[in-house]
Amino acid sequence: MPPQVIILDGPSGAGKSTLAKALQDALLPTMWLHFSIDSIIYALPPSVLERCNTQNDWTGVDDDAIQAGAFACLNSLASNGNAVIFDAVIANRKRADQLLAAISDHRVAIIGVCCAWEEIKRRTLARGDRTLAEAEHSFVHSPTHFTYDFIVDTTATPPAEVAKICIDKLRALK
């Protein structure tokens, strides 16, 4: 039976959101929603978001509440019949356990997304919407906190090809 939730876990800049969009197209005609922790973070006031992304200053932002809210939203989307691709940087075991508990009633596939540091660095600088320090922190701490169904490397493979690899591997899961 296919998963109802696909989790893409990996460091910032690894290509999780780009892969999620490629998967959405590749999985048509089935409609998959793409939802991420960034969906919640980008709801912060613009001045706070600017400070977080350009200075890596998260003072006053309740990370626990944002993460818990994102996990609850993911659960609600799946509980209401949606197929969801969720991308996140899960930087510690506690957070991984919270995510797994939130979606325990759903069929889930967990994909580790990795990428070489030099490519993440290049992508981060090209994007310009976060600091290298934030990208480096997530590179060091993710992905390591789940038992993955499989891991994909986005360093040199185009997103559409990585999506095809993922679909083939997802079909092979029992």
C-alpha positions in Angstrom: 0.0 0.0 0.0 1.5 3.4 -1.0 2.4 6.0 1.7 0.0 8.8 2.5 2.8 11.0 3.8 6.3 11.3 2.4 8.8 13.0 4.7 11.9 14.6 3.1 14.5 15.1 5.8 17.8 16.8 5.2 19.9 19.9 5.7 19.0 23.3 4.5 20.0 23.7 0.9 19.9 20.0 0.1 17.0 20.4 -2.3 14.1 19.1 -0.3 11.6 21.7 -1.5 12.7 21.4 -5.1 12.5 17.6 -4.9 9.0 17.9 -3.3 7.8 20.0 -6.3 9.3 17.5 -8.7 7.6 14.7 -6.9 4.3 16.5 -7.0 4.5 16.7 -10.8 5.9 13.1 -11.2 3.1 11.7 -9.0 0.2 13.2 -11.0 -2.6 12.6 -11.5 -2.6 11.9 -7.8 -2.7 15.2 -6.0 0.0 15.6 -3.3 0.2 18.7 -1.2 3.7 20.1 -0.4 3.9 21.3 3.2 6.9 22.2 5.3 8.0 23.8 8.5 8.9 26.8 6.2 5.1 27.1 5.5 4.7 28.1 9.1 7.9 30.0 9.5 7.0 32.2 6.5 3.9 33.2 8.4 6.1 35.2 10.9 6.0 39.0 10.7 8.3 40.1 7.8 10.7 42.0 10.1 11.2 38.9 12.3 11.6 36.7 9.3 14.2 39.0 7.8 16.2 39.0 11.1 16.0 35.2 11.3 17.1 34.6 7.7 19.7 37.2 7.3 21.2 37.3 10.8 20.3 33.8 12.0 18.8 35.6 15.0 15.8 33.6 16.2 15.3 35.6 19.4 11.7 35.6 20.5 10.7 32.9 18.1 9.3 29.8 19.9 10.8 27.0 17.8 9.0 24.4 19.9 5.6 25.9 19.1 6.4 26.3 15.4 7.6 22.7 15.1 4.6 21.4 17.1 2.2 23.5 15.0 3.7 22.2 11.7 3.5 18.6 12.9 -0.2 19.1 14.0 -1.0 20.7 10.6 0.7 17.8 8.8 -1.4 15.3 10.8 -4.6 17.2 10.2 -3.9 17.4 6.4 -3.3 13.6 6.3 -6.2 12.8 8.6 -8.5 14.7 6.3 -7.6 12.5 3.3 -4.7 14.5 1.8 -1.6 12.9 0.4 1.3 15.1 1.7 4.9 15.6 1.0 6.5 17.2 4.1 9.9 18.6 4.0 11.9 19.5 7.1 15.2 19.8 8.7 14.9 17.5 11.7 18.0 18.4 13.8 17.6 16.2 16.9 16.1 12.9 18.1 13.5 14.6 20.2 12.1 16.4 17.2 12.1 13.3 15.1 10.2 11.4 17.8 7.6 14.3 18.0 7.1 14.2 14.2 6.7 10.4 14.2 4.2 10.6 17.1 2.2 13.2 15.2 1.8 11.0 12.1 1.7 7.6 13.8 -1.8 6.9 12.4 -0.7 7.3 8.7 1.3 5.3 6.2 4.6 7.1 6.0 7.7 6.9 3.9 10.8 8.7 5.2 13.4 9.8 2.7 16.8 11.2 3.7 18.0 13.9 1.4 21.7 14.6 1.3 24.0 16.8 -0.7 27.7 17.7 -0.6 28.6 20.6 1.6 30.2 22.6 -1.3 27.0 22.3 -3.3 24.8 23.3 -0.3 27.1 26.3 0.3 26.8 27.3 -3.4 23.0 27.0 -3.3 22.7 28.9 0.0 24.8 31.8 -1.3 22.7 31.8 -4.6 19.4 31.8 -2.7 20.5 34.6 -0.3 17.6 34.0 2.1 19.5 32.4 5.0 23.0 32.4 6.4 25.8 30.0 5.8 25.9 29.4 9.6 22.3 28.1 9.5 23.0 25.9 6.5 26.1 24.5 8.1 24.3 23.8 11.4 21.7 21.8 9.6 24.3 20.0 7.5 26.1 18.8 10.6 22.9 17.7 12.4 20.7 16.3 9.6 19.9 13.7 8.3 20.7 11.4 11.2 17.6 11.1 13.3 15.4 8.7 11.5 15.5 5.2 10.1 15.1 6.1 6.4 13.3 4.0 3.9 16.1 5.2 1.6 18.4 8.2 1.1 18.9 10.2 -2.1 21.8 12.5 -3.0 20.9 15.7 -4.8 24.4 17.0 -5.3 24.7 16.4 -9.1 21.4 14.8 -10.1 18.6 17.0 -11.5 15.4 17.1 -9.4 13.2 15.3 -12.0 15.7 12.4 -12.0 15.8 12.3 -8.2 12.0 12.3 -8.2 12.0 9.3 -10.6 14.5 7.5 -8.4 12.3 8.2 -5.4 9.1 6.9 -7.1 10.8 3.7 -8.1 12.1 3.2 -4.6 8.7 4.0 -3.1 7.0 1.5 -5.4 9.4 -1.1 -4.2 8.5 -0.6 -0.5 6.1 -3.0 1.0 
